[in-house]
Structures are given as C-alpha cells and as structure tokens.
Amino acid sequence: MLDERKARILAAVVEDFINTAEPIGSRTVARKYGLGISPATIRNEMADLVEMGYLKQPHTSAGRIPSERGYRYYVDHLMQPEEPDEEEKDLLQRCIRAKAREIATVIQQTGLVLAQLTNYAALVTSPSGKSAYRHIQL
C-alpha cells in the first residue's frame, strides 16, 4: 500500500497521462495539480515510485508514465467512479430494452454506446451459448 503522498502523485501522473499521453515531470505535477509539495520532493517520490514499479521513465531526461502496476493500483485504490448522469442511464436502458431478445446484439450495442459515451474504444465479447445473464452493471 502506498502512503498518501505517493498515492496522490501516482494519481496525478495517471490522470495526466490519460489526458495527454505524454510523460509528466515533477515541476508540471507541482504546478498543475497543486499538491502542496515542492518539485524536488515530487521528483524524489517519483523516483521511489519508479523503483517500486508503479511508474516508468521512457527516456533518461523524460518525465514519468504509469506502468501496468501503476494503472492497476490507480483503478483498485485511487480512481473515483463516476455515476452516469440520467441521460446516460436512459440511453443505456433504451438500448438494452430495444435489443433484449438477442444478447449478441445487446452486447454489440452496449459496446457502441460505451464507446460513444467515453470517447474510447470499447471491446466486448459474448459468452458461449451455455451461459445466461442475470444482471449487467456498468
């Protein structure tokens, strides 16, 4: 488990990388995320996070990017899930109701809706014909 300061720095790096797809340096973290920590302290903490496997440094003079372990920690411990707004819920419910008889169509349509709502690619798979859904939660 990371201490609070390392966790806040990791969250800043992950969120920035998600938004920019660029490595981020300690000065930028200090300026952009207002953590109340000096760039030198952030640099030291980022070095620790690299040693611990949560961050990577793609080039010697580059900023840091999250590693797979860093992403996993962020998702499991730091990410704040957002409740979909009523319009998004309504859109998903209409999609599912309209295609409820054909589960493959439901899965395909849900993937398309998720891709539209998040502006990210969505990959969906369907189970074998022997499986049945009781509940779908997003």
Buried (B, 14 or more C-beta within 10 A) or exposed (E): EBEEBBBBBBBBBBBBBEEEEEBBBBBBBBEEBEBEBEBEBBBEBBBBBBEBEBBBBEEEEEBBBBBEBBBEBBEEEBEEEEEEEEEBEEBBEEBBEEBEEEBEBBBBBBBEBBBEBEEEEBEBEEEEEEEEEEEEEE
